[in-house]
Amino acid sequence: MHAATNISERKGSPSAAELNGNYSYAQMRRLVTEFAQTIADEKVRTMFEKCFFSSLDTAAETLSDGSIFMLTGDIPAMWLRDSSVQVTGYLPYCAVDADVKKLIKGLLKRQFFYIALDPYANAFNRDPNGRGHKDDLTDYDSPWVWERKFEIDSLCYPLWLAQQYTETTGDYSVYDEGFRTALARILDTFETEQFHTEKSQYYHSRPLYPQFPTLQNGGKGTPVGYTGLIWNGYRPSDDVCDYGYLVPSNMFATVVLGWLERHVAQTGTQQESGRIARINRRVKEGLEKFGTDEHPVFGKIYVYETDGLGHCNLMDDANVPSLLSLPYLGYCTKDDKIYQNTRRFILSKYNPYYFSGKAASGVGSPHTPDRYIWHIGIVMQLLTSCDREERKRCFETLVSTDADCLVMHEGFHCDDPKEFTRPWFCWANTLFALAVAEMKAEGEIQ
């Protein structure tokens, strides 16, 4: 657990200028500051600015080759997942600020470099210094790797970010040789893990830390049957999967693979088009057969995990991809019937990780203590809601549970927000800033 610490109070941190090299982001900074001045509430205005610039000023470092290393926050490593989300708020400014385009392209360059090194790793070091979880037992070791937990979303997020960048700018130059090398590793991995039992050599376990559950069966995971889905060792929370097919992550895979299917000519991936389509078709068939269950209260809902052997896990976790986040990721619309049934389940006592207390209600995670709600979960509830009153309640909760830090956290106790984890968590900060921008645009905040 962390004491309430403001980011600006950290000692010995490099300045924004030191991190960003010659990039000033002057145009974006000017426009964002002007936008912030239109926010009437002083606390919301301050929180927005601190959260919006959190990744840029505290976590992004321009390296000598022009690539970008992006800390997740208070852990000295770069997560493929977190780093992708951390820059999404900057995408709209690519059209007016060349430095922002360099930031996104530099980050993608670094991400594709890491994936080509090891598509099974989720987090990497800035340099090949061997830091991280070196006591883990795994089938491959690299000094670049901080942690080697296989998570489908770690491979999906850089593809998603590249797609978001291209949709925003019309610039396909990110689909270069580095991308194509990484894509080949991604497709190889996805194809292998669709036949995990028969083909995969991957294993991972953390025997020296029994308080953290790890993959069973010699690090291979609990038994699974063939489904067409891609096997997944760990959740986006970095917690072990109970059952090997994580449904929201497989749904995310169909989003990014579907986009590539439609853009093979522009991305120069015509030779891979057959593989992309085949992998995507198998995943979609697996989701159709194994991705839902009939709930006695809510009707047909999406399951969180399944094993293809008759077992499934009915829950949701605040970490994204989550079932709650599906419209945000582009898998379905907000009014999709099965999604709406699932959403009602997630935001109820039937979800074992939905907590209600004196200060707040929302989705948490087994990754944090009991009755801890995640700010990411509240933001996702807001962004996926069609109900203005619900969105307003979520926003008020976000603003009132910052523990006087003026930034977001990982999890906080539903009875006392001053009990929280991670004072410096850029992923959550970025999502809060996105929520403010969206609500301001919709006239939901002044």
Phi, psi and chi 1 to 4 in degrees:
 res  aa     phi    psi   chi1   chi2   chi3   chi4
   1 MET       -  145.3 -129.0   58.2   60.2      -
   2 HIS  -110.9  143.0  -63.5  -79.9      -      -
   3 ALA   -71.6  161.0      -      -      -      -
   4 ALA   -69.5  107.2      -      -      -      -
   5 THR  -127.5  126.0  -55.9      -      -      -
   6 ASN   -77.2  140.3 -163.3  -46.4      -      -
   7 ILE   -54.8  -41.0  -72.5  176.5      -      -
   8 SER   -66.7  -11.7   63.4      -      -      -
   9 GLU   -93.9   -1.3  -64.0  172.1   -8.0      -
  10 ARG   -65.2  142.5  -65.5 -165.1  -39.4  -83.3
  11 LYS   -97.2  141.1  -54.8  -60.6 -177.3 -176.3
  12 GLY    76.3   11.2      -      -      -      -
  13 SER   -78.6  142.6  -60.6      -      -      -
  14 PRO   -66.5  152.2   24.0  -33.3      -      -
  15 SER   -74.2  166.3   66.8      -      -      -
  16 ALA   -60.2  -38.9      -      -      -      -
  17 ALA   -64.0  -39.4      -      -      -      -
  18 GLU   -65.5  -39.2  -70.2  173.4  -43.4      -
  19 LEU   -71.3  -40.1  -71.3  171.5      -      -
  20 ASN   -93.4    1.5  -65.8  -39.7      -      -
  21 GLY    60.9 -126.8      -      -      -      -
  22 ASN   -89.6    2.2  -65.2  -36.4      -      -
  23 TYR   -85.5  128.2  -60.1  168.9      -      -
  24 SER  -105.6  -25.7   67.2      -      -      -
  25 TYR    55.5   35.6  -51.0   98.2      -      -
  26 ALA   -61.3  -43.0      -      -      -      -
  27 GLN   -65.7  -45.5  -76.2  -69.1   87.5      -
  28 MET   -63.7  -43.3  179.8  173.3   70.5      -
  29 ARG   -60.6  -41.3  -70.3 -175.7 -173.7  -81.0
  30 ARG   -64.3  -47.2  177.5 -179.0   63.3   80.8
  31 LEU   -66.5  -40.6  -68.3  169.8      -      -
  32 VAL   -67.0  -40.7  171.0      -      -      -
  33 THR   -63.2  -40.6  -60.4      -      -      -
  34 GLU   -64.2  -41.5  -70.2  175.8   -2.6      -
  35 PHE   -62.9  -44.1  168.5   78.7      -      -
  36 ALA   -59.2  -35.1      -      -      -      -
  37 GLN   -66.8  -15.9  -67.4  -53.6  -50.6      -
  38 THR   -84.0   -7.0   69.4      -      -      -
  39 ILE   -84.2  121.1  -60.7  172.1      -      -
  40 ALA   -69.9  -42.5      -      -      -      -
  41 ASP   -75.2  123.5 -173.3  -75.4      -      -
  42 GLU   -63.6  -41.4 -178.4  179.3   -3.1      -
  43 LYS   -65.8  -44.7 -179.2  178.4 -178.9 -179.7
  44 VAL   -61.9  -41.5  173.3      -      -      -
  45 ARG   -60.1  -46.2 -178.6  167.6   63.9 -112.8
  46 THR   -66.0  -43.9  -57.5      -      -      -
  47 MET   -61.6  -42.6  -70.9  179.9   68.2      -
  48 PHE   -59.3  -49.2  168.3   75.9      -      -
  49 GLU   -64.0  -44.4  -71.4 -165.5   89.3      -
  50 LYS   -63.4  -42.6  -70.0  179.0   74.1   68.5
  51 CYS   -72.3  -39.5  -72.4      -      -      -
  52 PHE   -61.8  -45.4 -176.0   91.0      -      -
  53 PHE   -89.8    2.3  -69.6  117.6      -      -
  54 SER   -54.1  -52.5  171.5      -      -      -
  55 SER   -67.2  -42.4  -68.0      -      -      -
  56 LEU   -64.5  -42.5 -167.9   63.7      -      -
  57 ASP   -91.5  -16.8  -71.4  -13.3      -      -
  58 THR  -124.4  -12.0   73.0      -      -      -
  59 ALA  -131.4  -21.7      -      -      -      -
  60 ALA   -93.2  127.4      -      -      -      -
  61 GLU  -126.5  126.7 -178.9  178.6    1.1      -
  62 THR   -82.7  122.4  -55.5      -      -      -
  63 LEU   -93.8  170.3  -56.8 -178.6      -      -
  64 SER   -63.2  -25.6   59.2      -      -      -
  65 ASP   -89.8    6.1   64.5   -9.4      -      -
  66 GLY    87.9   -6.4      -      -      -      -
  67 SER   -79.4  165.3   68.4      -      -      -
  68 ILE  -116.5  125.8  -58.8  -67.0      -      -
  69 PHE   -98.6  129.3 -177.7   79.0      -      -
  70 MET  -124.2  106.2 -178.4   77.7   68.6      -
  71 LEU   -61.4  150.4  -69.9  173.4      -      -
  72 THR   -77.7  -15.4 -179.3      -      -      -
  73 GLY   136.4 -120.3      -      -      -      -
  74 ASP   -82.1   23.0   52.8    9.6      -      -
  75 ILE  -125.1  129.0  -58.2  173.5      -      -
  76 PRO   -78.3   55.1   30.8  -36.8      -      -
  77 ALA  -150.9  164.1      -      -      -      -
  78 MET  -110.1  121.1  174.0  169.4  147.0      -
  79 TRP   -91.6  134.5  -96.6 -107.8      -      -
  80 LEU   -61.1  -39.5  -66.1  172.2      -      -
  81 ARG   -66.5  -59.0  167.8 -177.3   56.1 -107.2
  82 ASP   -58.3  -45.7  -63.9   41.2      -      -
  83 SER   -62.3  -33.3   60.0      -      -      -
  84 SER   -64.0  -46.3  -62.9      -      -      -
  85 VAL   -70.8  -32.9  179.8      -      -      -
  86 GLN   -60.4  -22.0  -76.4  169.1 -123.0      -
  87 VAL  -106.8    1.8  -61.6      -      -      -
  88 THR   -64.3  -31.1   52.6      -      -      -
  89 GLY   -67.8  -18.2      -      -      -      -
  90 TYR   -88.6  -16.0  -52.2  146.9      -      -
  91 LEU   -54.1  -43.8  -76.9  168.5      -      -
  92 PRO   -60.8  -16.3  -23.4   34.6      -      -
  93 TYR   -94.7    1.7  -60.6   93.1      -      -
  94 CYS   -60.0  -32.1  -74.1      -      -      -
  95 ALA   -70.4  -21.9      -      -      -      -
  96 VAL  -118.6   -6.6  -63.7      -      -      -
  97 ASP  -138.7  108.0 -165.6  -35.7      -      -
  98 ALA   -62.9  -28.3      -      -      -      -
  99 ASP   -64.9  -34.3  -72.5  -11.9      -      -
 100 VAL   -67.8  -41.2  179.0      -      -      -
 101 LYS   -60.0  -41.6  -69.7 -173.9   71.7  172.7
 102 LYS   -63.7  -36.2  -68.1  175.9 -176.5  176.5
 103 LEU   -61.8  -50.8  172.9   74.7      -      -
 104 ILE   -65.0  -46.9  -52.1  -62.2      -      -
 105 LYS   -64.9  -37.4  -65.0  175.1   75.5  170.2
 106 GLY   -66.6  -37.3      -      -      -      -
 107 LEU   -66.3  -45.0  177.3   60.2      -      -
 108 LEU   -61.1  -39.0  -73.0  166.3      -      -
 109 LYS   -58.5  -44.4  178.4  179.7  179.2  178.6
 110 ARG   -67.4  -42.6 -166.4   72.6  177.3  178.1
 111 GLN   -62.5  -44.7  -69.9  175.8  -30.7      -
 112 PHE   -66.3  -33.9  -65.7  147.0      -      -
 113 PHE   -60.8  -46.3  165.7   73.2      -      -
 114 TYR   -64.6  -44.1  -76.0  146.5      -      -
 115 ILE   -62.0  -40.2  -69.8  171.0      -      -
 116 ALA   -62.8  -32.1      -      -      -      -
 117 LEU   -69.4  -45.9  -77.4  174.7      -      -
 118 ASP  -160.0   98.8 -173.2   -1.0      -      -
 119 PRO   -72.6   -6.8   27.7  -35.4      -      -
 120 TYR   -94.2   -6.8  -77.7   93.3      -      -
 121 ALA   -89.5  150.2      -      -      -      -
 122 ASN  -107.4  -20.6   56.6  -42.7      -      -
 123 ALA  -145.0  145.1      -      -      -      -
 124 PHE  -133.8  158.2  -65.5   85.0      -      -
 125 ASN   -86.4  157.3  -65.0  -47.1      -      -
 126 ARG   -64.5  -40.1  179.1 -169.5 -176.9  -80.8
 127 ASP  -129.3  162.8  -56.9  -62.8      -      -
 128 PRO   -76.3   67.0   28.0  -35.0      -      -
 129 ASN  -101.8   -0.8   53.5   33.3      -      -
 130 GLY    74.5    9.9      -      -      -      -
 131 ARG   -74.4  156.3  -63.9 -175.5   66.8 -175.6
 132 GLY   123.5 -151.9      -      -      -      -
 133 HIS   -89.3   73.4  -63.5  -81.5      -      -
 134 LYS   -79.3   -8.7  -51.9  -40.6  -66.1 -179.7
 135 ASP   -87.1   -6.1  -66.1  -35.7      -      -
 136 ASP   -65.6  147.5  -70.3   -0.7      -      -
 137 LEU   -96.3  123.0  -58.9  179.9      -      -
 138 THR  -152.6  167.4 -174.4      -      -      -
 139 ASP   -84.6   -4.5   60.2  -55.9      -      -
 140 TYR  -150.5  142.6  175.1   76.0      -      -
 141 ASP  -133.1  134.0 -176.6   33.2      -      -
 142 SER  -139.4  141.0  167.0      -      -      -
 143 PRO   -67.5  -13.2   24.4  -34.4      -      -
 144 TRP   -79.7  -19.7  -72.0   98.9      -      -
 145 VAL   -90.4  126.9  170.9      -      -      -
 146 TRP   -84.2  -42.6  172.4  -89.1      -      -
 147 GLU  -151.2  140.7 -173.8  170.7   62.4      -
 148 ARG  -120.1   58.2 -162.9  167.6 -167.6  -97.3
 149 LYS   -97.5  119.1  -69.0 -179.1  173.4  179.3
 150 PHE   -76.0  120.7  178.3   57.4      -      -
 151 GLU  -137.5  121.0  -55.5  166.4   12.0      -
 152 ILE   -52.9  -40.7  -62.9  169.7      -      -
 153 ASP   -64.0  -23.9   70.1  -78.8      -      -
 154 SER   -62.5  -29.9  -66.6      -      -      -
 155 LEU   -88.3  -27.9  -58.4  179.2      -      -
 156 CYS   -74.8  -39.5  -68.5      -      -      -
 157 TYR   -61.3  -46.0  -94.6  113.1      -      -
 158 PRO   -60.7  -36.9  -27.5   37.9      -      -
 159 LEU   -63.5  -41.9  -62.2  179.6      -      -
 160 TRP   -63.5  -43.6 -178.2   73.6      -      -
 161 LEU   -63.4  -43.9  175.0   60.7      -      -
 162 ALA   -59.6  -40.0      -      -      -      -
 163 GLN   -66.9  -41.9  -65.9  159.8   17.4      -
 164 GLN   -62.7  -41.1  -62.1  -65.5  -48.4      -
 165 TYR   -61.6  -47.1  169.7   81.0      -      -
 166 THR   -66.1  -41.4  -62.1      -      -      -
 167 GLU   -63.1  -31.6  -65.6  -74.0   -3.8      -
 168 THR   -78.6  -39.7  -58.5      -      -      -
 169 THR  -107.6  -21.2   64.2      -      -      -
 170 GLY    75.0    8.7      -      -      -      -
 171 ASP   -95.2  115.0  178.2   11.7      -      -
 172 TYR   -98.5    9.0  -77.5   86.4      -      -
 173 SER   -67.3  -15.9   65.0      -      -      -
 174 VAL   -69.7  -16.2  -66.5      -      -      -
 175 TYR   -89.2   69.2  -63.3  101.2      -      -
 176 ASP  -104.0 -165.4   56.5   10.2      -      -
 177 GLU   -63.8  -36.6 -167.4   58.7   36.0      -
 178 GLY   -62.0  -40.6      -      -      -      -
 179 PHE   -62.7  -46.8  156.2   75.7      -      -
 180 ARG   -66.0  -34.1  -78.4 -176.7  -78.1  -84.2
 181 THR   -64.3  -44.8  -59.9      -      -      -
 182 ALA   -65.4  -41.5      -      -      -      -
 183 LEU   -60.8  -40.5  179.0   63.6      -      -
 184 ALA   -60.1  -40.4      -      -      -      -
 185 ARG   -66.5  -38.9  -61.1  -60.2  -53.9  -85.2
 186 ILE   -63.1  -48.3  -68.7  170.4      -      -
 187 LEU   -66.0  -39.9  -62.6  179.8      -      -
 188 ASP   -57.7  -44.3  -73.5  -14.6      -      -
 189 THR   -67.8  -45.6  -55.6      -      -      -
 190 PHE   -60.6  -43.8  -78.5  177.8      -      -
 191 GLU   -63.7  -42.8  -77.2 -174.3  -38.6      -
 192 THR   -61.6  -45.7  -64.6      -      -      -
 193 GLU   -78.8   -8.1  -64.1  -52.8  -30.9      -
 194 GLN   -72.6  -16.5  -74.4 -178.9  -47.3      -
 195 PHE  -126.9   54.9  -61.0   89.5      -      -
 196 HIS   -56.1  -48.1  175.6   71.9      -      -
 197 THR   -63.3  -40.0  -57.7      -      -      -
 198 GLU   -84.7  -33.7  -61.5   83.2    2.3      -
 199 LYS  -118.0  -24.3  -64.2 -175.6  177.2 -179.2
 200 SER   -76.4  137.0 -179.7      -      -      -
 201 GLN  -100.5   -4.3  -60.4  -59.6  -50.3      -
 202 TYR   -69.4  136.5  170.9   79.5      -      -
 203 TYR  -147.5  154.9   66.2   87.1      -      -
 204 HIS  -155.7  133.4  177.9  -84.9      -      -
 205 SER  -151.4  156.7   63.5      -      -      -
 206 ARG  -127.0   73.5 -173.3  164.0  -69.8  172.1
 207 PRO   -70.1  -23.7   25.3  -35.2      -      -
 208 LEU   -79.2   -7.0  -65.1 -174.7      -      -
 209 TYR  -128.4   74.5  -58.8   92.5      -      -
 210 PRO   -63.9  -15.9   22.2  -32.9      -      -
 211 GLN   -71.5  -14.9   68.6  -89.2   33.3      -
 212 PHE  -108.2  108.5  -60.2  112.8      -      -
 213 PRO   -56.2  142.3  -24.5   34.9      -      -
 214 THR  -132.0  176.6 -170.8      -      -      -
 215 LEU   -64.0  134.4  -71.3  169.1      -      -
 216 GLN   -82.8 -175.7  -59.3  178.0   27.9      -
 217 ASN    58.3   49.9 -170.6   26.5      -      -
 218 GLY    65.6   28.4      -      -      -      -
 219 GLY    84.7    6.9      -      -      -      -
 220 LYS   -94.7  -16.3  -60.4  -76.8  -76.3 -174.7
 221 GLY    98.2  167.5      -      -      -      -
 222 THR   -67.1  156.3   53.4      -      -      -
 223 PRO   -59.0  143.1  -24.5   34.6      -      -
 224 VAL  -134.4  152.4  -67.0      -      -      -
 225 GLY  -101.4  165.4      -      -      -      -
 226 TYR   -70.3  132.9  174.3   78.5      -      -
 227 THR  -132.2  -16.0   61.7      -      -      -
 228 GLY    93.2  -16.6      -      -      -      -
 229 LEU   -76.4  160.2  -61.2  172.1      -      -
 230 ILE   -90.0  125.8  -56.8  164.0      -      -
 231 TRP   -65.0  146.8 -179.9   86.1      -      -
 232 ASN  -140.2  122.5 -170.0   90.1      -      -
 233 GLY   -77.0  -43.2      -      -      -      -
 234 TYR  -132.0  151.3  -68.4   85.5      -      -
 235 ARG   -77.1  169.1  -60.9  166.9 -179.4  166.9
 236 PRO   -60.9  -15.6  -25.4   34.8      -      -
 237 SER   -78.6   -6.8   62.3      -      -      -
 238 ASP    72.6   15.1  -60.4  -29.8      -      -
 239 ASP   -90.8  152.1  -66.3  -35.3      -      -
 240 VAL   -66.8  144.2   69.4      -      -      -
 241 CYS   -76.5  137.9  -71.0      -      -      -
 242 ASP   -69.3  -43.6  -69.5  -20.4      -      -
 243 TYR  -123.7  145.7  -58.0  118.9      -      -
 244 GLY   -72.9  -11.6      -      -      -      -
 245 TYR  -109.6  106.4  -59.8  120.6      -      -
 246 LEU   -87.3  111.3 -174.9   61.0      -      -
 247 VAL   -65.2  -50.2  168.9      -      -      -
 248 PRO   -61.7  -31.9   15.9  -28.5      -      -
 249 SER   -70.6  -37.1  -71.6      -      -      -
 250 ASN   -66.2  -36.1  -87.8  -88.7      -      -
 251 MET   -62.7  -41.0  -69.7  170.9  164.9      -
 252 PHE   -61.3  -39.4 -166.9   18.9      -      -
 253 ALA   -60.1  -38.9      -      -      -      -
 254 THR   -66.4  -30.4   69.0      -      -      -
 255 VAL   -65.3  -51.0  172.1      -      -      -
 256 VAL   -73.9  -36.3  -62.9      -      -      -
 257 LEU   -69.6  -37.6  -67.8  173.4      -      -
 258 GLY   -62.6  -39.5      -      -      -      -
 259 TRP   -64.1  -43.5 -167.9   94.3      -      -
 260 LEU   -63.8  -38.1  -74.4  173.2      -      -
 261 GLU   -56.0  -39.1  -84.8 -167.7   81.6      -
 262 ARG   -81.6  -10.0  -62.3 -171.5  -63.4  -86.6
 263 HIS  -131.4   31.1  -64.9   83.7      -      -
 264 VAL   -64.6  -34.4  -68.4      -      -      -
 265 ALA   -66.4  -45.6      -      -      -      -
 266 GLN   -70.2  -29.6  -61.1   95.1  -38.3      -
 267 THR   -94.8   -2.1   58.4      -      -      -
 268 GLY    69.9   30.9      -      -      -      -
 269 THR  -115.9   31.8   53.0      -      -      -
 270 GLN   -58.5  -36.5  -66.5   93.0  -31.1      -
 271 GLN   -67.5  -22.3  -69.4 -174.5  -23.5      -
 272 GLU   -97.1    0.0  -59.0  -74.5    8.2      -
 273 SER   -60.5  -39.0   60.7      -      -      -
 274 GLY   -65.0  -42.3      -      -      -      -
 275 ARG   -65.1  -45.0  -63.2  179.2   73.2 -162.6
 276 ILE   -57.4  -48.1  -65.7  168.5      -      -
 277 ALA   -64.2  -41.0      -      -      -      -
 278 ARG   -65.8  -46.8 -178.7  171.1   61.1 -109.2
 279 ILE   -60.9  -45.2  -65.5  168.2      -      -
 280 ASN   -64.0  -40.7 -159.1   19.7      -      -
 281 ARG   -62.8  -42.6 -177.1 -179.4   66.5 -107.0
 282 ARG   -62.7  -42.7  -72.4  172.7  178.4  162.3
 283 VAL   -63.6  -44.8  174.8      -      -      -
 284 LYS   -62.0  -40.6  -71.9 -179.4  175.9  179.7
 285 GLU   -64.3  -39.5  -70.2  172.2   -9.0      -
 286 GLY   -65.4  -40.0      -      -      -      -
 287 LEU   -64.8  -38.8  -69.8  170.7      -      -
 288 GLU   -63.6  -38.8 -177.0   69.4   25.0      -
 289 LYS   -86.9  -34.3  -67.1  178.0 -177.6  178.2
 290 PHE  -122.9   -2.1  -61.4   95.8      -      -
 291 GLY   -91.4   -0.3      -      -      -      -
 292 THR  -132.1  165.1   59.5      -      -      -
 293 ASP  -150.1  154.7 -168.5   39.8      -      -
 294 GLU   -91.0  115.3  -74.0  -68.6  -27.8      -
 295 HIS   -94.4  137.2 -166.8  -81.1      -      -
 296 PRO   -64.2  -22.3   20.3  -31.7      -      -
 297 VAL  -102.2  -41.7  175.7      -      -      -
 298 PHE  -105.2   -5.5  -58.4   98.9      -      -
 299 GLY    81.6 -150.3      -      -      -      -
 300 LYS   -71.9  121.6 -170.6  175.1 -175.7  179.0
 301 ILE  -133.0  160.9   64.8  171.9      -      -
 302 TYR   -77.2  141.8  -65.7  120.6      -      -
 303 VAL   -91.2  157.8  -54.3      -      -      -
 304 TYR   -83.9  -44.4 -172.4   69.6      -      -
 305 GLU  -139.8  155.8  -66.7  167.9  -13.6      -
 306 THR  -148.7  164.8 -174.3      -      -      -
 307 ASP  -122.2   -0.7   61.6    2.7      -      -
 308 GLY    73.1    6.5      -      -      -      -
 309 LEU  -119.6   16.2  -61.2  172.3      -      -
 310 GLY   103.1   -0.3      -      -      -      -
 311 HIS  -110.3  147.6  -53.9  101.9      -      -
 312 CYS  -148.7  161.1   64.3      -      -      -
 313 ASN  -116.1  116.4 -164.7   -7.3      -      -
 314 LEU   -98.2  102.0  -60.2 -176.3      -      -
 315 MET  -169.8  177.8   58.3  164.6  -81.4      -
 316 ASP  -148.6  151.4 -158.1   23.5      -      -
 317 ASP  -117.9  145.3 -173.0  -60.0      -      -
 318 ALA   -65.4  -25.2      -      -      -      -
 319 ASN   -67.3  141.5  -68.2  -92.8      -      -
 320 VAL  -103.2  129.2 -179.7      -      -      -
 321 PRO   -71.7  132.5  -16.0   29.2      -      -
 322 SER  -129.7  167.2   61.1      -      -      -
 323 LEU   -65.6  -36.1  -64.2  174.6      -      -
 324 LEU   -62.7  -30.8 -174.5   60.6      -      -
 325 SER   -86.7    2.5   70.5      -      -      -
 326 LEU   -55.4  -42.6  -65.5  179.7      -      -
 327 PRO   -65.9  -36.3  -22.8   35.3      -      -
 328 TYR   -60.3  -38.6  162.8   79.5      -      -
 329 LEU   -80.3  -12.8  -65.2  173.1      -      -
 330 GLY    93.1   14.6      -      -      -      -
 331 TYR   -77.5  -37.4  179.2   77.1      -      -
 332 CYS  -149.7  172.2   65.0      -      -      -
 333 THR   -85.6  163.3   59.6      -      -      -
 334 LYS   -63.5  -29.0  -66.0  179.0 -176.8  179.7
 335 ASP   -96.8    7.5   60.0   -3.9      -      -
 336 ASP   -55.6  133.0  177.0   85.6      -      -
 337 LYS   -62.8  -47.9 -177.0  177.0 -180.0  179.9
 338 ILE   -65.6  -38.3  -58.6  177.2      -      -
 339 TYR   -62.5  -43.2  172.3   73.0      -      -
 340 GLN   -63.3  -40.7  -80.3  -63.6  -42.1      -
 341 ASN   -60.2  -44.8  -69.0  -13.6      -      -
 342 THR   -63.7  -40.9  -52.5      -      -      -
 343 ARG   -62.1  -41.7 -163.4  174.4 -163.1  -82.5
 344 ARG   -64.1  -37.7  -72.9 -168.2  -69.8  -89.0
 345 PHE   -64.0  -46.7  160.2   79.1      -      -
 346 ILE   -59.8  -40.6  -66.8  165.8      -      -
 347 LEU   -94.8   43.3  -57.9  174.9      -      -
 348 SER  -143.9  172.3   77.3      -      -      -
 349 LYS   -65.3  -15.3   64.7 -179.5 -178.9  179.8
 350 TYR   -73.6  -23.4  -67.1   90.8      -      -
 351 ASN   -82.6  117.3  174.7   13.7      -      -
 352 PRO   -64.1  -11.1   21.6  -32.8      -      -
 353 TYR  -116.0   27.3  -60.2  104.8      -      -
 354 TYR  -104.9  122.9 -178.7   79.2      -      -
 355 PHE  -121.6  143.4  -56.3  114.5      -      -
 356 SER  -127.8  136.2  -66.8      -      -      -
 357 GLY  -149.2 -166.4      -      -      -      -
 358 LYS   -67.5  -31.1  -62.4  175.0 -177.6  176.9
 359 ALA   -98.7  -29.5      -      -      -      -
 360 ALA  -166.6  165.1      -      -      -      -
 361 SER  -131.0  143.0  -62.1      -      -      -
 362 GLY   170.5 -179.2      -      -      -      -
 363 VAL   -88.2  134.5 -178.1      -      -      -
 364 GLY  -114.3 -145.8      -      -      -      -
 365 SER  -161.6  147.2  170.8      -      -      -
 366 PRO   -66.8   -9.0   21.7  -32.7      -      -
 367 HIS   -71.1  -24.1 -170.0   69.3      -      -
 368 THR  -118.5  169.4   44.5      -      -      -
 369 PRO   -60.9  162.7  -25.1   35.4      -      -
 370 ASP   -56.8  138.3 -174.2   44.4      -      -
 371 ARG    70.0   21.6  -64.5  178.5   61.6   75.5
 372 TYR   -97.3  125.5  -89.8   55.7      -      -
 373 ILE   -96.9  147.2  -62.6  168.1      -      -
 374 TRP  -100.4  135.9  -79.6   51.0      -      -
 375 HIS   -61.2  -35.4  -80.2  133.1      -      -
 376 ILE   -59.4  -40.8  -72.8  174.3      -      -
 377 GLY   -63.9  -40.0      -      -      -      -
 378 ILE   -67.3  -41.3  -61.6  171.2      -      -
 379 VAL   -61.9  -42.0  175.4      -      -      -
 380 MET   -64.6  -38.4  -82.4  -58.0  130.5      -
 381 GLN   -60.6  -41.1 -177.2 -179.6  -11.9      -
 382 LEU   -65.7  -51.1 -173.5  160.6      -      -
 383 LEU   -67.5  -22.7  -65.9  177.0      -      -
 384 THR  -102.5    7.0   58.4      -      -      -
 385 SER   -92.6  142.0  176.0      -      -      -
 386 CYS   -97.5   -1.3  -58.9      -      -      -
 387 ASP  -103.5  115.0 -176.4  -25.8      -      -
 388 ARG   -63.0  -34.6  -71.6  174.7   72.9   93.5
 389 GLU   -67.3  -40.2  -74.8  -58.5  -47.7      -
 390 GLU   -64.2  -43.0 -179.4 -176.7   18.7      -
 391 ARG   -61.5  -41.0  -73.4  163.4   61.9   88.6
 392 LYS   -62.5  -44.5  179.4 -178.5  177.1 -177.8
 393 ARG   -61.9  -43.3  -70.9 -165.7  -56.4  -88.4
 394 CYS   -61.5  -43.1  -71.1      -      -      -
 395 PHE   -65.4  -43.0 -172.5   72.7      -      -
 396 GLU   -62.0  -36.3  -70.3  172.7  -12.9      -
 397 THR   -64.9  -44.5  -61.8      -      -      -
 398 LEU   -57.6  -45.4  -68.2  168.1      -      -
 399 VAL   -70.3  -32.8  174.7      -      -      -
 400 SER   -88.7   -5.8   66.5      -      -      -
 401 THR  -116.8   27.6   56.9      -      -      -
 402 ASP   -84.5   -1.7   70.0  -41.6      -      -
 403 ALA    58.3   33.1      -      -      -      -
 404 ASP    62.7   22.9  -60.5  -36.4      -      -
 405 CYS   -96.6  -16.0  -63.6      -      -      -
 406 LEU    65.5   19.3  -59.1  174.9      -      -
 407 VAL  -141.2  169.9  -68.2      -      -      -
 408 MET   -86.4  165.7  -63.8  -71.1   96.1      -
 409 HIS  -127.3 -175.8  -58.1  125.8      -      -
 410 GLU   -79.2  -80.2 -177.9 -173.9   52.9      -
 411 GLY  -121.7  153.8      -      -      -      -
 412 PHE  -141.0  152.5   64.5   91.7      -      -
 413 HIS   -69.7  134.0 -163.1  -73.8      -      -
 414 CYS   -66.6  -15.6   61.3      -      -      -
 415 ASP   -98.3  -21.1  -69.2  -34.2      -      -
 416 ASP  -150.4   98.1 -177.1    5.9      -      -
 417 PRO   -62.9  -15.7  -21.3   32.4      -      -
 418 LYS   -73.7  -11.5  -69.1 -170.9 -177.5  -64.5
 419 GLU   -95.6  104.1  -66.0  -67.5  -33.9      -
 420 PHE  -145.6  166.4   64.6   83.7      -      -
 421 THR  -112.5  142.8   59.3      -      -      -
 422 ARG    65.5   94.0  -58.5 -165.5   66.0  179.8
 423 PRO   -74.3  -14.8   28.2  -35.6      -      -
 424 TRP  -132.4   90.7  178.6   19.5      -      -
 425 PHE  -134.5   92.1 -168.5   33.7      -      -
 426 CYS   -65.3  -34.0  -64.8      -      -      -
 427 TRP   -54.8  -50.7 -177.2   10.4      -      -
 428 ALA   -65.6  -37.9      -      -      -      -
 429 ASN   -61.3  -44.5  -71.1  -22.2      -      -
 430 THR   -60.0  -44.9  -63.9      -      -      -
 431 LEU   -65.7  -36.3  -70.0  178.0      -      -
 432 PHE   -61.7  -45.2  174.1   79.0      -      -
 433 ALA   -61.6  -39.6      -      -      -      -
 434 LEU   -62.3  -40.2  -71.9  172.2      -      -
 435 ALA   -64.6  -42.4      -      -      -      -
 436 VAL   -60.2  -48.0  172.0      -      -      -
 437 ALA   -60.4  -43.2      -      -      -      -
 438 GLU   -65.7  -45.2 -179.9  174.9  -58.8      -
 439 MET   -68.2  -33.7  -65.4 -168.2   74.4      -
 440 LYS   -66.3  -42.8 -178.9   67.4  174.1  173.3
 441 ALA   -63.0  -33.2      -      -      -      -
 442 GLU   -87.8    1.1  -64.6  -65.2  -34.7      -
 443 GLY    73.4   21.9      -      -      -      -
 444 GLU   -89.1  -16.6  -65.7  172.4  -82.1      -
 445 ILE  -132.5  153.3   58.9  173.7      -      -
 446 GLN   -91.4      -  -62.4  -56.9  -49.8      -
